[in-house]
Amino acid sequence: MFESLSERLNLTFKKLKGQGKLTEANMKEGLREVRLALLEADVHYKVAKDFIEKVRDRALGQEVLSSLTPAQQVIKIVQEELTTLMGGLRQDLNLAGRPPIPIMLAGLQGSGKTTTAGKLALWLKNKNFRPALVSADVYRPAAIEQLRKVGEMAGVEVYPSDPQADPVDLCVKAWEWAGQRGLSPLIMDTAGRLHIDQTLMEELKRIKERVRPNEILLVADAMTGQDAINMAQKFNEWLDLTGVVLTKMEGDARGGAALSIKAVIEKPIKFIGVGEKLEALEPFYPDRLASRILGMGDVLTLIEKAQSQFDQKQAEELARKIRKEAFTLDDFKEQLRQIKKLGSLEQILNMVPGLNKIKGLKDAQPDEKELVHVEAMINSMTPDERRNAQIINGSRRKRIAKGSGTTVQEVNKLLKNFEQVQKMLKQVSKGGKKALKRGYLPF
């Protein structure tokens, strides 16, 4: 996400830092580089132009040029303007009013509406709501069945849509059904087309008029760049959108849609899809994304993810085991599972400030399959072996490798890594804060 833009901007800032004292001349050169970086990232040309003018007005002021750290001041200004460009503050869903609260999803076919409906339902369920889903897509084969399966995976109720019914009547009946069952919000997955046409827009407009949704969210594929922005403009003209959900952000190395869409249609991005799993939906925080783009990480989102995925009792039990130096291979496996819940290792590394700049880590592509192999090897061990790794001799290693479909060398590597983790945890247990300051971190 934003990989090419981040690299280009960081290279530009590195040049500015190397100047020592900034002048109007080298500042203008730096801003020209920033403008080119934005255009290469597929940012709308007018948005890029306005952005550079705002940064220039602030960056060429005396408080920056006379500052002891002018390059850092410029980075701060770029970060603040990026945040403003993407909407400033986080915009929450409007869930006020008498339930069931209707939420309408719109967008072109293939943008990920149905999956997003399931992701949003799961997100709301985790916030202690009782969401429900309804498919108003009676045109696409198997669309109703797809939403039923997505709802099943998310653990939420789905209205049994009749493929012969009128989409508008479907939404009205589903709203009444949700009210009778005490379910809210009701997420309406509407039909998409391969391109915008009047029939589609009129149908969506009729659903809006009959159901009066609190939220009309456009689901747009971030990877389509300028096309996503053009499409957003047309949908907004017809429906007066309340917000946008950008999907497939994890595959968008440029990020032009995320940077441009708020400025062009003046509607906030409310969520971003960052993967295929139902859990891969993040609330959109402009300030956090601006930090990520500038290589400053996003610790707050990482902490929130960890808090939502990690079990408090398990964490307390782990702390007790660390204090008693009773950390086993079973505990090691459980921690790897917890880490996998946060997303890909690459995503986690990018959220931690500085890690994406460390030589070696920056270009490394963490092998997710290795975690699967580790789990398989631990599962092939006996309970005694998992409790006490010291008893795993040569013949046991061969058996474990054979049982997990790996090699003895891989088993050796796992045991060596586990031994190092045990040593670090021992230091943490004995040294407490002092050990942590010396750089000993359990994971």
C-alpha positions, 0 to 999 in steps of 0.5 A: 500500500502506497509503496512507490509513493512512500519510497519517492517521498522519502528519497525527496526528504532525504535530499532536503535533509542533506542540503543543511540550510534550505533556500527557496530554490532547493525547497522549490526543487523538493516540492517539484519532486513531491508533485511528480511523486503524487502524479506518478501515484495517480493522484488527480492532477488538480488535487496534486496542484492544489496540494503543492500550492498549500505546502509551498505557502507554508514551507516558504514561510520564515518560520520554516526557512529559519528553523534549526531543522527545516527539512523536518518542518517540511515533512511535518507540513506535508504530513499535516496537508496529506491528512487534510487532503484525505479528510482530516478527522475520522468520520464514523458511521451515522447510526443514530435514529430508530432501528433498524438503521439501513446502510446501503452499499453501491458500486460497480460489479467487481468492486467487492460490494458483497465481500465488503457487506460481510466485512462491515457486518462482522466489524459492527458485530464486534462493536456489539451491534446485531447487524443483518444483511440483504441482497438486492442483486437479483441480476447476477447469478448466485449473488444471493447465495454468495451473500448468504455464505458471507453472512454465515462466515460473519455469523450474522443473519441474512434476509432470504431474498427472492430472486424474482422480486423487485429489488426495491420491494426486497429492501423494504421487506428486509427492513421490516423483517430486521425490525421484527427480529431486533436486528440493526443495522441492515446492510443492503448489498445492491446490484452492480453493473460493468459500467454506470447506466441509467437503469442502475442509477434509477433503481438505486435512487428508488431504494434510497427514496423508499428505505431512506438509508442513514448511510449510502456508501460507495464501494470502489476498487482502489486499484482502478485509480482515476477510474474510481474517482470518475465513477465516484463523481457519477454515483455522488451526482445521483445518490448524494453519497455519505461516504466511500469504502476503498477496497483492495488497498493492500494491492495498490502501491500507488494510492491515487484514489485514496489521496484524491477521492475526498478532495474531488467528491467532498465525501469522506472515506470511511473504511478501507479493505486491506485483504481478502479475509472478513477481518481485513476491514479498517476504519479510515484514519487520514492522520494514520495513513499520512504517517504510513505514507511518510514511513512513520508507521501506524502504531495506533492501528496495530495496537487496536488490531492487537486489542481486538484479536488478543485474548486478555486471559491468554495474555495474563497467562503468558505473562505468568509463564514468562515470570516463571520461565515456563514458556513452552513450544505450545505457547510459542505456537499460540503466539504465532497464531495471534500474530497471524490474526493481525494480518500479513507480516509485511503489513505489521512491519509497515505499521511499526515506525522505522522497521520499513527503513531497516536495511534487509527488512525493507526489501525482505518479503516475509514467508507466510508459509514458514509460519504454517511449517512451524505450526505443522512441526510443533503439531507433530511433536508429542506433549512431552516434547512440546513441554520440554524441548530439551528431550528432542534428540536426533531420532525424534527430530527425524520423526517430527520432520517426517510427520510434518512434511519438512526437513530435519534442517527446518526442525533444527532451525525451529528449535534454535529459534525457540531457544533464542526466544526462551533466552530473551524471555528469561532476560525480560523476566529477570531484568524487567524494564532494564532488559526491555531497554536493552532491546529484548522483546519477546516478539 
